[in-house]
Amino acid sequence: MILIDRKHWTHEEIFNYKGDDDLITQVIRPHLSYLTHEADWPRKYKWAKGVWRYNSKSKSKEGKKALWVTLTTAYNSNTGTHIVQVCQSVIKGDKGNEIIRPTGFWFKKSRFFQRDEIDYVLYMDLFSTSVGKTGSAIVLEDLKEEARQIAQERGKDSSVVFYLYNAMSPIYDDTKTIKRLAQAWGVPFTDRMSIDQVKNALHDKLKYYDAQNDEQFGYKALIDYIKHDSPIVDVLAAIQQARDRKVLRLDNGFNWILTEPDGTELEVLHKLSMHQRKNSTDALAKFLLDYEGKLEMLMDMSGYEPAKKTKEAAKKNRPPGRPKKEVEEPEQKSEGSDDDSSGAFNANTDFDALPYASLVEAAKQADIKTHGVKKLELLTQVKKHYITLTE
């Protein structure tokens, strides 16, 4: 039975109510009508997804052991605050007081409610804080909605399966593109894998991100990247390859640091702000899209070969008001003729004091190989080149 301020209301009284209390007219009566005439029975309630946890002993997912669901609440309507209750019976106590039974129930795993328990369902749907609200532990099992969601998920997955595994896919046997995508999604050491292993690892990553509702790395994101060849893919892939080859590391979650393969620190590539630390890789990728010189240096050090259209696409997709930024170089006083091929670098440059990025730039101007060359060796070659030019 339904009690409002200790008064028992029958379903007939609720449907025939002529007053203006919106607790009855706007809240209880519409839902009671739905449950009476339209709802499917029995109604099953179960633990919400967020409640399930992996039990290492049973090797399975389990919900809470039990949750007490109270059947009394206060509700503020246009006529004031009312106490709403649902129970099976109201009995007189020894002292003449009313005793309501039950005052609640223990919920364990799942529970079916039959049509003759419609008042309990009404209360749970409308008033219980444990059921159906954001963050609630208990939800109504909606088989039609769950079937729709499953069909939707399988539809998204089937599109990705086509691109990765169907022989008619434009990238089916394009090993370079598939490995590039896998690296962008954070799959490590793709150069040690067969193409099928890379596909499977990429598919697993996609399933994980899609389950987290991550729009940037879910199923749809991959298909968009395949169709539009976004420049961010190459940047993310270069970051992963640099980490695989141990020339880039994240220091305590604060700084991205360029290193030599033996761990020797070269320079801080990017300092993360507080709000960037949660998505550190994404923050570095966006930073590198703006600083083309540092991006090229990272690709050189990692040996990453970008897609042909990466630079052009990066320029085209750069947001308005954010011009390309090169690595800042210290000003050097150039000596010699105006057509000096060494540009800002010459024999008088203090190469020992240059930051690593500038040293790489000096090497590039001199057509000196930088990939796989340690800083000390690179410094020696650069010095030798520019000193020889003046002799």
C-alpha positions as MATLAB code, in Angstrom:
seq = 'MILIDRKHWTHEEIFNYKGDDDLITQVIRPHLSYLTHEADWPRKYKWAKGVWRYNSKSKSKEGKKALWVTLTTAYNSNTGTHIVQVCQSVIKGDKGNEIIRPTGFWFKKSRFFQRDEIDYVLYMDLFSTSVGKTGSAIVLEDLKEEARQIAQERGKDSSVVFYLYNAMSPIYDDTKTIKRLAQAWGVPFTDRMSIDQVKNALHDKLKYYDAQNDEQFGYKALIDYIKHDSPIVDVLAAIQQARDRKVLRLDNGFNWILTEPDGTELEVLHKLSMHQRKNSTDALAKFLLDYEGKLEMLMDMSGYEPAKKTKEAAKKNRPPGRPKKEVEEPEQKSEGSDDDSSGAFNANTDFDALPYASLVEAAKQADIKTHGVKKLELLTQVKKHYITLTE';
ca = [
       0.000    0.000    0.000;
       0.989    3.612   -0.586;
       1.072    5.951    2.401;
       1.322    9.724    2.171;
       1.708   11.359    5.563;
       0.505    8.083    7.152;
      -2.710    8.123    5.118;
      -3.381    5.054    2.987;
      -4.114    5.830   -0.677;
      -5.729    3.225   -2.924;
      -5.050    3.238   -6.655;
      -8.660    4.286   -7.280;
      -8.266    7.274   -4.959;
      -5.092    8.330   -6.751;
      -6.709    8.118  -10.212;
      -9.830   10.004   -9.070;
      -8.003   12.707   -7.081;
      -9.325   16.190   -7.914;
      -6.921   18.275   -5.830;
      -3.867   20.262   -6.953;
      -1.026   18.571   -5.043;
       1.568   17.858   -7.735;
       2.972   14.926   -5.727;
      -0.137   12.997   -6.790;
      -1.097   14.704  -10.054;
       2.367   15.108  -11.594;
       4.471   12.391   -9.957;
       2.566    9.379   -8.641;
      -0.493    9.210  -10.910;
       1.312    9.295  -14.313;
       3.776    6.569  -13.312;
       1.090    4.446  -11.672;
      -0.895    4.657  -14.908;
       2.156    3.558  -16.901;
       2.863    0.619  -14.575;
      -0.782   -0.433  -14.635;
      -1.440   -0.250  -18.376;
       1.870   -0.293  -20.292;
       4.787   -1.737  -18.347;
       6.076   -5.263  -18.898;
       5.875   -7.646  -15.936;
       7.643   -9.023  -14.010;
      10.057   -6.119  -13.473;
      13.650   -7.110  -12.802;
      16.138   -4.925  -10.919;
      19.857   -5.663  -10.757;
      23.182   -4.162   -9.737;
      24.338   -1.248  -11.898;
      27.499   -1.744  -13.964;
      29.567    0.493  -11.724;
      28.855   -1.758   -8.723;
      30.378   -4.868  -10.261;
      33.936   -5.635   -9.211;
      36.330   -8.422  -10.149;
      36.718  -11.015   -7.392;
      40.218  -12.493   -7.589;
      39.166  -15.539   -5.550;
      36.109  -16.550   -7.553;
      37.644  -15.242  -10.807;
      34.376  -13.537  -11.666;
      32.643  -10.186  -11.408;
      30.391   -9.659   -8.438;
      28.138   -6.908   -7.141;
      27.697   -5.823   -3.560;
      26.782   -8.548   -1.078;
      23.623   -6.693   -0.079;
      22.113   -3.208    0.107;
      19.340   -2.050    2.415;
      16.625   -0.257    0.434;
      14.491    1.938    2.658;
      10.817    2.441    1.791;
      10.337    5.853    3.416;
      11.275    9.257    2.035;
      10.406   12.944    2.272;
       9.139   14.710   -0.850;
       8.708   18.449   -1.367;
       5.628   19.311   -3.427;
       3.747   22.541   -4.141;
       1.755   22.023   -0.943;
       4.707   21.344    1.356;
       6.847   18.436    2.497;
       5.211   15.001    2.583;
       6.363   11.653    3.953;
       5.916    8.957    1.307;
       5.990    5.310    2.348;
       5.239    1.902    0.870;
       4.478   -1.170    2.971;
       2.534   -4.417    3.099;
       0.624   -3.639    6.279;
       0.087   -1.183    9.120;
      -0.614   -2.728   12.527;
      -1.402   -1.312   15.931;
       1.339   -1.613   18.547;
       0.881   -2.341   22.245;
       0.762    1.376   23.015;
      -1.708    2.162   20.265;
       0.975    3.340   17.872;
       1.031    2.371   14.210;
       3.740   -0.024   13.077;
       4.563   -0.115    9.375;
       5.901   -3.354    7.936;
       8.256   -3.678    6.238;
      10.267   -0.446    6.429;
      12.625   -1.676    3.746;
      14.271   -4.773    2.291;
      17.693   -6.226    1.548;
      18.624   -6.208   -2.126;
      20.994   -9.001   -3.207;
      22.267   -9.381   -6.784;
      18.839   -9.071   -8.471;
      15.129   -9.196   -7.714;
      11.934   -9.724   -9.682;
       8.754   -7.832   -8.782;
       5.364   -9.199   -9.851;
       2.335   -7.125  -10.781;
       0.831   -7.510   -7.284;
       3.946   -5.712   -5.950;
       3.289   -2.638   -8.091;
       3.477   -0.271   -5.108;
       7.062   -1.332   -4.380;
       8.011   -0.741   -8.009;
       6.289    2.647   -7.966;
       8.279    3.698   -4.913;
      11.591    2.372   -6.236;
      11.193    4.086   -9.602;
      10.106    7.448   -8.207;
      11.554    7.919   -4.752;
      14.347    5.502   -3.865;
      17.833    7.033   -4.020;
      19.260    3.534   -4.493;
      17.502    2.890   -7.799;
      17.749    4.352  -11.277;
      19.425    7.669  -10.429;
      22.878    8.776  -11.562;
      25.380    6.812   -9.501;
      22.686    4.530   -8.038;
      23.636    0.969   -7.144;
      20.472   -0.622   -8.576;
      18.964   -0.305  -12.051;
      15.908   -1.626  -13.825;
      16.788   -4.282  -16.367;
      15.510   -2.998  -19.690;
      16.004   -5.885  -22.108;
      14.927   -3.880  -25.157;
      17.297   -1.010  -24.353;
      20.136   -3.401  -23.584;
      19.528   -5.210  -26.881;
      19.623   -1.854  -28.692;
      22.922   -0.952  -27.026;
      24.430   -4.351  -27.849;
      23.366   -3.997  -31.487;
      24.861   -0.509  -31.574;
      28.158   -1.716  -30.105;
      28.348   -4.615  -32.525;
      27.627   -2.242  -35.395;
      30.546   -0.023  -34.409;
      32.787   -3.031  -33.915;
      31.812   -4.524  -37.271;
      32.974   -1.349  -39.050;
      36.384   -1.612  -37.407;
      36.521   -5.364  -38.096;
      35.922   -4.591  -41.777;
      38.805   -2.115  -41.962;
      41.221   -4.379  -40.100;
      40.256   -7.894  -41.196;
      38.256   -7.771  -44.430;
      40.237   -8.293  -47.652;
      38.090   -5.610  -49.335;
      39.320   -2.976  -46.864;
      41.574   -0.256  -48.343;
      44.117   -0.823  -45.547;
      43.779   -4.626  -45.218;
      47.345   -5.391  -46.326;
      48.807   -1.905  -45.797;
      51.266   -2.901  -43.090;
      52.752    0.562  -42.687;
      49.367    2.265  -42.186;
      48.091   -0.363  -39.752;
      51.276   -0.214  -37.670;
      51.128    3.570  -37.728;
      47.542    3.488  -36.407;
      48.451    0.916  -33.764;
      51.344    3.053  -32.540;
      49.054    6.077  -32.393;
      46.721    4.058  -30.166;
      49.594    3.211  -27.853;
      50.456   -0.315  -28.999;
      54.144   -0.781  -28.103;
      56.873   -2.533  -30.114;
      54.875   -3.033  -33.311;
      58.144   -3.654  -35.179;
      58.440   -6.947  -33.286;
      54.926   -8.124  -34.258;
      53.382   -9.768  -37.272;
      50.660   -7.794  -39.038;
      47.965  -10.022  -37.486;
      49.353   -9.453  -34.009;
      49.299   -5.698  -34.599;
      45.689   -5.827  -35.813;
      44.590   -7.815  -32.780;
      46.412   -5.509  -30.366;
      44.883   -2.438  -32.030;
      41.417   -4.016  -31.875;
      41.864   -4.683  -28.145;
      42.883   -1.051  -27.578;
      39.809    0.173  -29.462;
      37.485   -2.020  -27.406;
      39.050   -0.709  -24.200;
      38.765    2.971  -25.136;
      35.237    2.571  -26.483;
      34.162    0.911  -23.214;
      35.516    3.994  -21.428;
      33.413    6.212  -23.749;
      36.621    7.817  -24.952;
      35.569    9.697  -28.097;
      39.160   10.485  -29.104;
      40.301    6.851  -29.238;
      37.112    4.823  -29.631;
      35.849    2.968  -32.713;
      34.486    6.045  -34.454;
      37.760    7.924  -33.977;
      39.742    5.233  -35.822;
      37.386    5.279  -38.788;
      37.549    9.083  -38.924;
      41.361    8.969  -38.861;
      41.418    6.388  -41.656;
      39.094    8.454  -43.833;
      40.640   11.854  -43.195;
      44.293   10.979  -42.435;
      44.541   13.342  -39.470;
      48.084   14.644  -38.788;
      47.755   13.816  -35.080;
      48.095   10.114  -35.955;
      51.698   10.534  -37.099;
      52.558   12.607  -34.056;
      51.099   10.045  -31.620;
      52.805    7.220  -33.516;
      56.167    9.023  -33.394;
      55.777    9.487  -29.640;
      55.138    5.761  -29.151;
      58.093    4.796  -31.356;
      60.353    7.193  -29.453;
      59.284    5.546  -26.188;
      59.848    2.081  -27.648;
      63.393    3.063  -28.652;
      64.030    4.674  -25.276;
      64.769    8.158  -26.570;
      61.711    9.677  -24.867;
      60.396    9.243  -21.357;
      57.832   10.819  -19.047;
      59.567   11.981  -15.885;
      57.340   11.515  -12.805;
      54.314   12.549  -14.831;
      55.573   16.142  -15.117;
      57.998   16.456  -18.053;
      58.569   14.756  -21.380;
      62.343   14.296  -21.668;
      64.489   13.405  -24.677;
      67.183   10.889  -23.829;
      69.824    8.791  -25.450;
      69.066    5.042  -25.589;
      71.327    4.497  -22.566;
      69.150    6.847  -20.505;
      71.384    9.920  -20.669;
      69.140   12.971  -20.485;
      69.429   15.393  -23.398;
      66.762   18.016  -22.771;
      63.192   18.602  -21.597;
      60.988   18.401  -24.681;
      57.804   19.642  -23.017;
      56.751   20.615  -19.500;
      53.203   19.610  -18.655;
      50.835   21.939  -16.855;
      48.760   20.588  -13.978;
      45.624   20.021  -16.078;
      47.625   18.284  -18.865;
      49.070   15.532  -16.683;
      46.018   13.285  -16.874;
      46.336   13.079  -20.691;
      50.077   13.544  -20.978;
      50.547   11.880  -24.386;
      47.723   13.838  -25.980;
      49.136   17.078  -24.519;
      52.578   16.366  -25.977;
      51.084   15.547  -29.384;
      49.179   18.837  -29.526;
      52.305   20.698  -28.437;
      54.406   19.082  -31.176;
      51.860   19.988  -33.842;
      52.594   23.635  -33.025;
      56.372   23.258  -32.704;
      57.381   21.725  -36.019;
      61.091   21.884  -35.268;
      60.724   19.779  -32.129;
      58.431   17.357  -33.947;
      61.022   16.813  -36.665;
      63.722   16.331  -34.049;
      61.628   13.677  -32.260;
      60.981   11.864  -35.538;
      64.693   11.956  -36.416;
      65.719   10.559  -33.035;
      63.114    7.785  -33.113;
      63.648    6.936  -36.778;
      59.947    7.449  -37.462;
      58.915    7.993  -41.079;
      55.699   10.012  -41.286;
      53.050    9.771  -43.970;
      53.821   11.994  -46.960;
      50.968   14.413  -46.281;
      51.630   14.927  -42.591;
      53.321   18.328  -42.782;
      50.849   19.726  -45.300;
      47.904   18.410  -43.294;
      49.297   19.830  -40.079;
      49.525   23.282  -41.637;
      46.034   22.980  -43.094;
      44.471   21.788  -39.826;
      46.238   24.230  -37.500;
      43.583   26.309  -35.675;
      43.337   30.030  -36.602;
      45.494   32.283  -34.481;
      48.040   29.543  -33.739;
      50.878   29.981  -36.244;
      53.591   27.404  -36.700;
      56.315   27.752  -34.093;
      59.841   26.670  -34.763;
      62.354   25.627  -32.116;
      63.817   28.802  -30.740;
      67.476   29.224  -31.630;
      69.935   31.450  -29.778;
      71.052   34.386  -31.851;
      74.454   33.844  -33.423;
      76.615   36.510  -34.938;
      77.410   35.317  -38.410;
      80.808   36.013  -39.873;
      81.911   35.709  -43.424;
      80.128   36.364  -46.686;
      76.381   36.854  -47.056;
      76.039   33.572  -48.960;
      77.487   31.486  -46.095;
      75.735   28.116  -46.441;
      75.943   27.470  -42.694;
      73.344   30.206  -41.944;
      73.428   31.260  -38.259;
      76.053   28.645  -37.337;
      79.778   29.103  -37.976;
      83.191   28.383  -36.481;
      82.658   31.036  -33.774;
      79.434   29.416  -32.512;
      79.717   28.007  -28.989;
      78.343   24.574  -29.874;
      79.016   23.241  -26.356;
      76.481   25.719  -24.964;
      73.751   25.002  -27.518;
      70.597   23.164  -26.404;
      70.204   19.788  -28.052;
      67.472   21.013  -30.442;
      69.804   23.719  -31.788;
      72.641   21.232  -32.138;
      70.379   19.004  -34.233;
      69.451   22.011  -36.394;
      73.127   22.808  -36.928;
      73.725   19.196  -37.940;
      70.841   19.278  -40.403;
      72.181   22.418  -42.039;
      75.466   20.593  -42.472;
      73.754   17.426  -43.814;
      75.041   15.429  -40.841;
      73.067   12.337  -39.852;
      71.354   12.735  -36.456;
      69.320    9.550  -36.039;
      70.997    7.062  -33.718;
      73.958    9.367  -33.069;
      74.778   10.177  -29.438;
      75.015   13.801  -28.406;
      78.776   13.779  -27.789;
      79.492   12.205  -31.166;
      77.089   14.598  -32.882;
      78.754   17.554  -31.180;
      82.175   16.400  -32.419;
      80.956   16.043  -36.011;
      79.244   19.449  -35.993;
      82.316   21.202  -34.612;
      84.545   19.504  -37.176;
      82.260   20.517  -40.039;
      81.952   24.215  -39.188;
      85.629   24.609  -38.313;
      86.616   22.983  -41.614;
      84.415   25.496  -43.510;
      86.574   28.400  -42.310;
      89.910   26.826  -43.132;
];
